[in-house]
Amino acid sequence: MKHGTHTGAVPQPDESADLAPAAFEPRRFDADGDPTREESLARLLGGGKAAIEGSVPPIAFLIAWLASGGELLTAVVWSLAASAATLVYALVERRRPKAVLIGMLMTVIAAIVAYYTGEARNFFLIQLLSNAASALAWIVSIAIGWPFLGIIVGGLIGTKTRWRKDPVLLRAYQRASWIWVMQYVIRVVVFSVLWWLDETTWLAIMRAALTYPLIIACIAVSGWVLFASIPKSHPGIRKPRVPSLD
């Protein structure tokens, strides 16, 4: 029996002129090291789970706010309780709950600001300002050649900052990072208008609406931009092409 008829047999260069190029083309591995699937930014960043966990506190706040007839303290307590539940879940799964802790801290600070100013809309002021600061920080990171998306992904996959020496990957991370800037800008525009109009209920609604859906959309679109910006001839984000010193 010929070797080419066996399932899983590796094609030899002299077996077919059409199979030879594909057999020696650099493979792109996904987050699990599987060369049969495309790399996925969502799998690398844990997009679905992260988005859901980030959505729990604002949704709890919204439900409590509407159910209590607009009582800020009740809504804040329920939001913190939801954050605590998310924290416990992360610890049970033995994951680093840094994002959850930061969210809880921001909720406490936002409640203090709203309490001392006497205006419920100011509970969302911290969220508005943090998104504005994030948008600015991402823009600066792109401008100076240190796009945050590259830093985050490089840290996750072990390439660290070697991608900066690869013009193709640097450009790809810069392009994809603009999608994250747009995410923050959308929130800033929506929150600013509603805050100015003193629409606290709509602020609560839009905070919940612009968490899970927007994070998922951002990861999906930025992932598409990232990988679409890398030529097929390039080995991929896990193998930066670092110029030789010779």
Backbone as CSV, one residue per row, in Angstrom:
resi,resn,N_x,N_y,N_z,CA_x,CA_y,CA_z,C_x,C_y,C_z
1,MET,0.854,-1.204,0.000,0.000,0.000,0.000,0.879,1.240,0.000
2,LYS,0.495,2.215,-0.770,1.301,3.429,-0.860,1.139,4.258,0.396
3,HIS,2.236,4.971,0.691,2.190,5.787,1.913,1.131,6.868,1.813
4,GLY,0.893,7.404,0.624,-0.044,8.518,0.493,-1.471,8.138,0.797
5,THR,-1.781,6.816,0.877,-3.158,6.406,1.137,-3.457,6.271,2.617
6,HIS,-2.418,6.309,3.440,-2.642,6.208,4.886,-3.218,7.506,5.424
7,THR,-4.162,7.411,6.344,-4.714,8.596,6.987,-3.653,9.250,7.855
8,GLY,-3.449,10.552,7.657,-2.488,11.291,8.469,-1.081,11.203,7.931
9,ALA,-0.860,10.555,6.755,0.488,10.464,6.198,0.984,11.831,5.798
10,VAL,2.249,12.109,6.003,2.839,13.403,5.665,3.257,13.397,4.207
11,PRO,2.760,14.315,3.360,3.116,14.347,1.950,4.607,14.599,1.782
12,GLN,5.230,13.879,0.849,6.634,14.095,0.536,6.752,15.073,-0.626
13,PRO,7.870,15.812,-0.699,8.017,16.823,-1.732,7.851,16.301,-3.144
14,ASP,8.195,15.023,-3.392,8.126,14.513,-4.753,6.782,13.866,-5.078
15,GLU,5.843,13.859,-4.127,4.557,13.224,-4.370,3.641,14.091,-5.210
16,SER,3.649,15.375,-4.960,2.758,16.275,-5.697,3.309,17.681,-5.635
17,ALA,3.355,18.327,-6.776,3.863,19.700,-6.825,2.917,20.643,-6.113
18,ASP,1.608,20.284,-6.070,0.629,21.160,-5.427,0.679,21.050,-3.911
19,LEU,1.067,19.849,-3.407,1.084,19.652,-1.956,2.347,20.176,-1.309
20,ALA,3.424,20.279,-2.036,4.705,20.645,-1.451,4.702,21.994,-0.766
21,PRO,4.189,23.084,-1.386,4.224,24.385,-0.719,3.440,24.388,0.578
22,ALA,2.246,23.738,0.571,1.416,23.740,1.780,2.075,22.968,2.905
23,ALA,2.821,21.900,2.533,3.445,21.063,3.545,4.533,21.794,4.304
24,PHE,5.167,22.783,3.663,6.276,23.478,4.300,5.929,24.911,4.687
25,GLU,4.635,25.289,4.553,4.205,26.631,4.948,4.181,26.734,6.473
26,PRO,4.704,27.837,7.053,4.698,27.996,8.508,3.277,27.930,9.052
27,ARG,3.074,27.138,10.085,1.745,26.989,10.654,1.499,28.003,11.763
28,ARG,0.251,28.460,11.837,-0.126,29.409,12.882,-0.879,28.650,13.957
29,PHE,-0.366,28.702,15.156,-0.969,27.950,16.253,-1.977,28.823,16.995
30,ASP,-3.018,28.193,17.488,-3.981,28.934,18.290,-3.511,28.960,19.738
31,ALA,-4.382,29.440,20.635,-3.995,29.621,22.042,-3.645,28.296,22.721
32,ASP,-4.163,27.181,22.194,-3.893,25.877,22.794,-2.772,25.133,22.071
33,GLY,-2.095,25.801,21.149,-1.018,25.162,20.412,-1.512,24.226,19.325
34,ASP,-2.772,24.360,18.926,-3.348,23.491,17.908,-3.186,24.132,16.533
35,PRO,-2.378,23.530,15.642,-2.139,24.123,14.334,-3.305,23.965,13.362
36,THR,-4.336,23.232,13.742,-5.462,23.022,12.835,-6.510,24.122,12.959
37,ARG,-6.363,25.033,13.954,-7.336,26.101,14.138,-6.636,27.453,14.060
38,GLU,-7.374,28.453,13.608,-6.818,29.794,13.529,-6.605,30.367,14.932
39,GLU,-5.586,31.187,15.055,-5.359,31.917,16.298,-6.585,32.772,16.582
40,SER,-6.960,32.889,17.826,-8.145,33.658,18.182,-7.826,34.615,19.320
41,LEU,-8.071,35.892,19.095,-7.846,36.882,20.137,-8.824,36.669,21.291
42,ALA,-10.019,36.222,20.972,-11.017,35.972,22.017,-10.548,34.883,22.977
43,ARG,-9.921,33.805,22.435,-9.422,32.739,23.302,-8.232,33.228,24.122
44,LEU,-7.381,34.055,23.507,-6.215,34.556,24.220,-6.612,35.445,25.395
45,LEU,-7.597,36.302,25.174,-7.996,37.259,26.205,-9.101,36.733,27.110
46,GLY,-9.632,35.549,26.792,-10.745,35.025,27.579,-11.951,35.927,27.449
47,GLY,-12.202,36.379,26.225,-13.212,37.399,25.951,-14.579,37.167,26.529
48,GLY,-15.166,35.979,26.266,-16.517,35.731,26.727,-16.653,35.793,28.237
49,LYS,-15.770,35.092,28.934,-15.835,35.041,30.395,-15.556,36.416,31.010
50,ALA,-14.551,37.111,30.477,-14.203,38.432,31.004,-15.345,39.418,30.805
51,ALA,-15.987,39.340,29.640,-17.091,40.252,29.354,-18.285,39.984,30.262
52,ILE,-18.572,38.708,30.496,-19.691,38.349,31.370,-19.429,38.819,32.794
53,GLU,-18.210,38.561,33.284,-17.870,38.984,34.649,-17.916,40.500,34.791
54,GLY,-17.510,41.206,33.753,-17.559,42.659,33.810,-18.970,43.204,33.742
55,SER,-19.892,42.404,33.206,-21.276,42.851,33.058,-22.123,42.624,34.301
56,VAL,-21.713,41.695,35.156,-22.534,41.337,36.324,-22.794,42.523,37.266
57,PRO,-21.748,43.275,37.712,-22.009,44.391,38.631,-22.911,45.490,38.058
58,PRO,-22.674,45.978,36.820,-23.568,47.020,36.299,-25.001,46.547,36.083
59,ILE,-25.182,45.270,35.721,-26.539,44.745,35.556,-27.233,44.661,36.915
60,ALA,-26.490,44.240,37.938,-27.049,44.190,39.293,-27.425,45.590,39.761
61,PHE,-26.571,46.560,39.460,-26.859,47.956,39.824,-28.141,48.419,39.141
62,LEU,-28.272,48.118,37.846,-29.444,48.558,37.084,-30.727,47.947,37.638
63,ILE,-30.704,46.646,37.905,-31.900,45.968,38.418,-32.301,46.539,39.779
64,ALA,-31.313,46.722,40.650,-31.603,47.254,41.990,-32.076,48.703,41.913
65,TRP,-31.492,49.463,41.008,-31.876,50.873,40.840,-33.336,50.981,40.412
66,LEU,-33.741,50.178,39.444,-35.115,50.216,38.954,-36.089,49.652,39.987
67,ALA,-35.680,48.559,40.659,-36.570,47.920,41.636,-36.794,48.785,42.871
68,SER,-35.770,49.570,43.247,-35.868,50.400,44.456,-36.409,51.792,44.166
69,GLY,-36.715,52.042,42.920,-37.239,53.371,42.585,-36.176,54.448,42.599
70,GLY,-34.929,54.070,42.333,-33.858,55.057,42.231,-33.110,55.321,43.524
71,GLU,-33.026,54.333,44.404,-32.263,54.496,45.640,-30.803,54.110,45.383
72,LEU,-29.927,55.095,45.466,-28.519,54.892,45.120,-27.840,53.867,46.036
73,LEU,-28.069,53.976,47.341,-27.412,53.079,48.294,-27.770,51.618,48.018
74,THR,-29.041,51.352,47.765,-29.490,49.987,47.466,-28.806,49.453,46.216
75,ALA,-28.752,50.289,45.179,-28.138,49.877,43.915,-26.651,49.598,44.090
76,VAL,-25.969,50.446,44.873,-24.539,50.269,45.101,-24.268,48.974,45.877
77,VAL,-25.085,48.714,46.909,-24.910,47.503,47.719,-25.071,46.263,46.851
78,TRP,-26.084,46.256,46.002,-26.298,45.107,45.129,-25.164,44.965,44.107
79,SER,-24.660,46.089,43.644,-23.541,46.046,42.699,-22.301,45.456,43.359
80,LEU,-22.025,45.864,44.602,-20.879,45.330,45.335,-21.071,43.847,45.664
81,ALA,-22.315,43.462,45.991,-22.604,42.055,46.275,-22.356,41.202,45.028
82,ALA,-22.731,41.724,43.871,-22.511,41.008,42.612,-21.016,40.905,42.327
83,SER,-20.277,41.983,42.608,-18.827,41.958,42.419,-18.182,40.921,43.330
84,ALA,-18.660,40.855,44.574,-18.121,39.883,45.535,-18.375,38.452,45.062
85,ALA,-19.563,38.211,44.527,-19.891,36.876,44.022,-18.979,36.504,42.848
86,THR,-18.719,37.487,41.989,-17.825,37.270,40.849,-16.407,36.992,41.330
87,LEU,-16.007,37.691,42.381,-14.680,37.497,42.968,-14.525,36.079,43.522
88,VAL,-15.533,35.620,44.244,-15.504,34.269,44.809,-15.413,33.231,43.690
89,TYR,-16.176,33.443,42.640,-16.165,32.513,41.499,-14.778,32.452,40.856
90,ALA,-14.136,33.617,40.714,-12.794,33.663,40.128,-11.787,32.936,41.017
91,LEU,-11.919,33.103,42.338,-11.009,32.440,43.271,-11.201,30.928,43.256
92,VAL,-12.454,30.495,43.139,-12.739,29.059,43.079,-12.078,28.453,41.839
93,GLU,-12.074,29.217,40.749,-11.448,28.739,39.513,-9.927,28.978,39.495
94,ARG,-9.426,29.507,40.603,-7.997,29.766,40.753,-7.456,30.710,39.689
95,ARG,-8.223,31.762,39.443,-7.798,32.802,38.506,-7.478,34.074,39.259
96,ARG,-6.641,34.889,38.674,-6.305,36.163,39.305,-7.475,37.127,39.144
97,PRO,-8.084,37.548,40.253,-9.282,38.392,40.174,-8.968,39.889,40.165
98,LYS,-7.851,40.270,39.542,-7.442,41.673,39.588,-8.503,42.595,38.997
99,ALA,-9.077,42.210,37.848,-10.078,43.055,37.194,-11.313,43.223,38.081
100,VAL,-11.711,42.145,38.764,-12.875,42.216,39.651,-12.603,43.143,40.826
101,LEU,-11.406,43.052,41.400,-11.038,43.916,42.527,-11.009,45.380,42.120
102,ILE,-10.481,45.647,40.938,-10.449,47.023,40.433,-11.869,47.540,40.247
103,GLY,-12.756,46.675,39.717,-14.151,47.063,39.535,-14.836,47.386,40.857
104,MET,-14.549,46.581,41.881,-15.132,46.832,43.197,-14.627,48.143,43.770
105,LEU,-13.328,48.407,43.618,-12.751,49.654,44.118,-13.380,50.860,43.434
106,MET,-13.563,50.774,42.115,-14.170,51.877,41.371,-15.614,52.099,41.792
107,THR,-16.320,51.005,42.116,-17.706,51.133,42.564,-17.777,51.866,43.903
108,VAL,-16.869,51.528,44.809,-16.825,52.196,46.115,-16.509,53.675,45.951
109,ILE,-15.512,53.992,45.126,-15.130,55.395,44.901,-16.281,56.165,44.266
110,ALA,-16.958,55.533,43.296,-18.083,56.179,42.617,-19.203,56.473,43.604
111,ALA,-19.462,55.543,44.519,-20.513,55.734,45.525,-20.167,56.887,46.461
112,ILE,-18.891,56.978,46.842,-18.451,58.063,47.727,-18.631,59.419,47.042
113,VAL,-18.248,59.472,45.752,-18.388,60.724,44.981,-19.856,61.124,44.900
114,ALA,-20.730,60.156,44.591,-22.159,60.453,44.475,-22.741,60.894,45.816
115,TYR,-22.292,60.257,46.902,-22.819,60.578,48.235,-22.443,61.997,48.653
116,TYR,-21.167,62.360,48.466,-20.712,63.666,48.931,-21.130,64.821,48.018
117,THR,-21.426,64.523,46.764,-21.908,65.589,45.869,-23.428,65.712,45.919
118,GLY,-24.076,64.659,46.436,-25.525,64.698,46.554,-26.256,64.492,45.237
119,GLU,-25.545,64.019,44.206,-26.167,63.796,42.899,-25.927,62.358,42.455
120,ALA,-27.020,61.644,42.198,-26.912,60.241,41.811,-26.156,60.064,40.494
121,ARG,-26.273,61.034,39.582,-25.606,60.902,38.280,-24.090,60.835,38.418
122,ASN,-23.568,61.391,39.508,-22.116,61.393,39.703,-21.564,60.012,40.062
123,PHE,-22.470,59.053,40.303,-22.012,57.675,40.495,-21.332,57.176,39.225
124,PHE,-21.726,57.730,38.098,-21.181,57.309,36.805,-20.040,58.208,36.327
125,LEU,-19.698,59.206,37.114,-18.648,60.141,36.721,-17.284,59.448,36.656
126,ILE,-17.015,58.581,37.620,-15.745,57.840,37.629,-15.627,56.967,36.384
127,GLN,-16.746,56.317,36.011,-16.764,55.473,34.819,-16.477,56.306,33.575
128,LEU,-17.083,57.481,33.520,-16.875,58.371,32.374,-15.416,58.801,32.279
129,LEU,-14.865,59.242,33.403,-13.486,59.729,33.410,-12.478,58.617,33.148
130,SER,-12.747,57.415,33.674,-11.817,56.303,33.473,-11.793,55.874,32.009
131,ASN,-12.937,55.941,31.339,-12.973,55.607,29.921,-12.265,56.665,29.081
132,ALA,-12.410,57.927,29.472,-11.705,59.001,28.765,-10.196,58.845,28.930
133,ALA,-9.761,58.527,30.163,-8.330,58.331,30.422,-7.803,57.116,29.663
134,SER,-8.615,56.052,29.597,-8.202,54.846,28.883,-8.044,55.118,27.389
135,ALA,-8.984,55.856,26.816,-8.901,56.195,25.395,-7.626,56.979,25.111
136,LEU,-7.331,57.955,25.960,-6.126,58.775,25.781,-4.863,57.928,25.922
137,ALA,-4.845,57.054,26.919,-3.667,56.205,27.151,-3.418,55.273,25.967
138,TRP,-4.486,54.690,25.417,-4.327,53.792,24.265,-3.822,54.565,23.044
139,ILE,-4.317,55.784,22.853,-3.865,56.603,21.717,-2.376,56.903,21.845
140,VAL,-1.953,57.282,23.042,-0.536,57.573,23.276,0.305,56.326,23.042
141,SER,-0.167,55.168,23.510,0.589,53.922,23.347,0.784,53.595,21.864
142,ILE,-0.224,53.872,21.066,-0.117,53.637,19.620,0.874,54.605,18.994
143,ALA,0.785,55.870,19.400,1.630,56.913,18.813,3.119,56.695,19.088
144,ILE,3.450,56.164,20.267,4.865,55.998,20.621,5.392,54.610,20.259
145,GLY,4.562,53.798,19.598,5.020,52.481,19.163,4.986,51.398,20.222
146,TRP,4.175,51.609,21.266,3.994,50.595,22.302,2.503,50.308,22.484
147,PRO,1.807,49.892,21.406,0.359,49.654,21.526,0.039,48.661,22.634
148,PHE,-0.916,49.036,23.472,-1.252,48.216,24.635,-1.667,46.802,24.251
149,LEU,-2.349,46.641,23.115,-2.793,45.302,22.734,-1.598,44.378,22.536
150,GLY,-0.522,44.903,21.966,0.693,44.115,21.787,1.316,43.738,23.115
151,ILE,1.318,44.670,24.053,1.880,44.404,25.376,1.076,43.317,26.091
152,ILE,-0.260,43.409,26.001,-1.132,42.446,26.669,-0.979,41.053,26.052
153,VAL,-1.117,40.982,24.723,-1.042,39.687,24.043,0.367,39.109,24.148
154,GLY,1.389,39.949,24.003,2.764,39.474,24.120,3.041,38.851,25.473
155,GLY,2.472,39.447,26.516,2.639,38.896,27.855,1.925,37.567,28.023
156,LEU,0.763,37.426,27.376,-0.020,36.198,27.502,0.599,35.017,26.753
157,ILE,1.167,35.276,25.582,1.678,34.173,24.759,3.179,33.967,24.918
158,GLY,3.839,34.817,25.727,5.247,34.595,26.032,6.243,35.255,25.091
159,THR,5.752,36.050,24.124,6.692,36.746,23.229,7.173,38.058,23.840
160,LYS,6.563,38.426,24.943,6.893,39.672,25.655,6.851,40.854,24.686
161,THR,7.959,41.578,24.513,7.937,42.748,23.629,8.752,42.536,22.349
162,ARG,9.034,41.277,22.017,9.820,41.011,20.800,9.080,41.438,19.540
163,TRP,7.749,41.505,19.604,6.951,41.916,18.454,7.283,43.335,18.004
164,ARG,7.842,44.157,18.892,8.171,45.537,18.519,9.295,45.593,17.482
165,LYS,10.109,44.544,17.427,11.206,44.503,16.461,10.761,43.931,15.115
166,ASP,9.508,43.509,15.064,8.933,42.982,13.829,7.978,44.037,13.273
167,PRO,8.348,44.715,12.176,7.495,45.785,11.619,6.077,45.331,11.296
168,VAL,5.933,44.093,10.840,4.607,43.573,10.485,3.718,43.469,11.727
169,LEU,4.242,42.876,12.795,3.454,42.719,14.021,3.210,44.056,14.709
170,LEU,4.198,44.927,14.690,4.023,46.244,15.302,2.879,46.989,14.622
171,ARG,2.872,46.982,13.301,1.807,47.663,12.551,0.452,47.009,12.808
172,ALA,0.435,45.673,12.891,-0.829,44.958,13.134,-1.402,45.293,14.504
173,TYR,-0.544,45.309,15.521,-1.013,45.639,16.872,-1.480,47.098,16.955
174,GLN,-0.809,47.985,16.233,-1.229,49.388,16.232,-2.606,49.542,15.607
175,ARG,-2.819,48.894,14.471,-4.123,48.981,13.809,-5.231,48.406,14.689
176,ALA,-4.982,47.243,15.273,-6.005,46.595,16.104,-6.292,47.399,17.370
177,SER,-5.282,48.097,17.883,-5.467,48.881,19.109,-6.431,50.044,18.904
178,TRP,-6.564,50.537,17.661,-7.500,51.627,17.401,-8.939,51.201,17.659
179,ILE,-9.233,49.926,17.514,-10.586,49.433,17.806,-10.882,49.594,19.290
180,TRP,-9.863,49.368,20.120,-10.044,49.542,21.568,-10.237,51.013,21.918
181,VAL,-9.555,51.884,21.202,-9.759,53.321,21.412,-11.214,53.678,21.117
182,MET,-11.739,53.156,20.008,-13.127,53.439,19.625,-14.105,52.964,20.686
183,GLN,-13.796,51.809,21.319,-14.663,51.286,22.381,-14.806,52.307,23.509
184,TYR,-13.676,52.845,23.938,-13.704,53.826,25.028,-14.376,55.131,24.601
185,VAL,-14.121,55.554,23.366,-14.705,56.804,22.870,-16.227,56.704,22.811
186,ILE,-16.733,55.561,22.381,-18.189,55.365,22.333,-18.794,55.543,23.715
187,ARG,-18.178,54.929,24.716,-18.696,55.065,26.084,-18.629,56.514,26.563
188,VAL,-17.516,57.183,26.287,-17.345,58.565,26.741,-18.434,59.461,26.143
189,VAL,-18.700,59.305,24.856,-19.711,60.132,24.187,-21.090,59.878,24.787
190,VAL,-21.461,58.610,24.910,-22.790,58.267,25.433,-22.941,58.703,26.885
191,PHE,-21.962,58.375,27.726,-22.040,58.739,29.144,-22.034,60.254,29.338
192,SER,-21.256,60.964,28.550,-21.166,62.427,28.691,-22.511,63.092,28.405
193,VAL,-23.155,62.662,27.336,-24.453,63.240,26.967,-25.489,62.967,28.047
194,LEU,-25.568,61.721,28.511,-26.559,61.353,29.525,-26.254,62.003,30.874
195,TRP,-24.964,62.129,31.200,-24.603,62.792,32.455,-24.998,64.263,32.401
196,TRP,-24.748,64.896,31.263,-25.087,66.314,31.102,-26.604,66.535,31.214
197,LEU,-27.378,65.591,30.692,-28.839,65.691,30.740,-29.416,65.216,32.074
198,ASP,-28.525,64.731,32.965,-28.926,64.241,34.288,-29.922,63.083,34.176
199,GLU,-29.637,62.168,33.250,-30.481,60.986,33.048,-29.852,59.789,33.758
200,THR,-30.040,59.719,35.059,-29.397,58.677,35.854,-29.868,57.276,35.463
201,THR,-31.155,57.120,35.238,-31.682,55.801,34.868,-31.076,55.336,33.544
202,TRP,-31.011,56.229,32.587,-30.430,55.869,31.288,-28.923,55.638,31.396
203,LEU,-28.287,56.328,32.313,-26.859,56.075,32.554,-26.666,54.642,33.047
204,ALA,-27.542,54.214,33.949,-27.460,52.841,34.463,-27.730,51.829,33.352
205,ILE,-28.719,52.125,32.517,-29.065,51.227,31.416,-27.909,51.116,30.421
206,MET,-27.347,52.260,30.038,-26.291,52.264,29.029,-24.981,51.716,29.567
207,ARG,-24.763,51.858,30.873,-23.547,51.262,31.429,-23.605,49.746,31.298
208,ALA,-24.784,49.179,31.559,-24.947,47.734,31.405,-24.890,47.332,29.927
209,ALA,-25.540,48.127,29.080,-25.605,47.808,27.655,-24.250,47.914,26.972
210,LEU,-23.402,48.828,27.455,-22.105,49.046,26.815,-20.971,48.288,27.511
211,THR,-21.329,47.250,28.241,-20.295,46.415,28.854,-20.127,45.136,28.041
212,TYR,-20.962,44.137,28.263,-20.801,42.845,27.579,-20.818,42.965,26.052
213,PRO,-21.866,43.566,25.453,-21.916,43.615,23.983,-20.730,44.352,23.372
214,LEU,-20.329,45.458,23.991,-19.250,46.261,23.420,-17.899,45.570,23.569
215,ILE,-17.675,44.903,24.708,-16.410,44.183,24.902,-16.285,43.040,23.897
216,ILE,-17.373,42.284,23.719,-17.362,41.177,22.770,-17.105,41.685,21.355
217,ALA,-17.800,42.763,20.974,-17.625,43.333,19.634,-16.206,43.848,19.444
218,CYS,-15.665,44.492,20.478,-14.315,45.045,20.412,-13.280,43.939,20.213
219,ILE,-13.394,42.860,20.983,-12.448,41.752,20.866,-12.555,41.091,19.497
220,ALA,-13.793,40.914,19.020,-13.993,40.261,17.724,-13.420,41.096,16.580
221,VAL,-13.751,42.381,16.573,-13.300,43.245,15.477,-11.791,43.483,15.536
222,SER,-11.261,43.738,16.742,-9.818,43.975,16.854,-9.034,42.712,16.506
223,GLY,-9.599,41.532,16.828,-8.960,40.278,16.454,-8.912,40.116,14.952
224,TRP,-10.015,40.463,14.296,-10.060,40.379,12.831,-9.044,41.329,12.204
225,VAL,-8.989,42.571,12.714,-8.045,43.559,12.189,-6.610,43.088,12.407
226,LEU,-6.332,42.551,13.595,-4.988,42.092,13.925,-4.508,41.028,12.944
227,PHE,-5.290,39.958,12.783,-4.848,38.846,11.945,-4.956,39.155,10.457
228,ALA,-5.886,40.048,10.075,-5.993,40.450,8.674,-4.802,41.314,8.263
229,SER,-4.150,41.939,9.247,-3.006,42.807,8.966,-1.703,42.028,8.849
230,ILE,-1.748,40.728,9.143,-0.541,39.889,9.082,-0.594,39.032,7.816
231,PRO,0.361,39.177,6.901,0.365,38.384,5.664,0.417,36.888,5.956
232,LYS,-0.125,36.086,5.039,-0.134,34.637,5.208,1.287,34.061,5.257
233,SER,2.223,34.763,4.630,3.609,34.281,4.614,4.310,34.476,5.956
234,HIS,3.701,35.266,6.832,4.290,35.526,8.151,3.934,34.370,9.099
235,PRO,4.862,33.936,9.958,4.583,32.810,10.871,3.548,33.094,11.943
236,GLY,3.166,34.342,12.164,2.121,34.650,13.133,2.616,35.361,14.379
237,ILE,1.677,35.690,15.268,2.006,36.494,16.442,2.912,35.770,17.432
238,ARG,2.958,34.432,17.371,3.782,33.684,18.315,5.247,33.585,17.879
239,LYS,5.511,34.019,16.636,6.884,33.908,16.119,7.299,35.232,15.464
240,PRO,7.573,36.248,16.285,8.005,37.535,15.718,9.284,37.375,14.903
241,ARG,9.342,38.075,13.786,10.548,38.057,12.951,11.482,39.163,13.417
242,VAL,12.432,38.774,14.240,13.391,39.742,14.790,14.569,39.841,13.841
243,PRO,14.896,41.057,13.357,16.025,41.220,12.425,17.331,40.714,13.015
244,SER,18.148,40.092,12.172,19.454,39.595,12.617,20.413,40.740,12.873
245,LEU,21.285,40.581,13.846,22.262,41.631,14.182,23.464,41.594,13.248
246,ASP,23.546,40.547,12.394,24.687,40.424,11.473,24.610,41.497,10.380
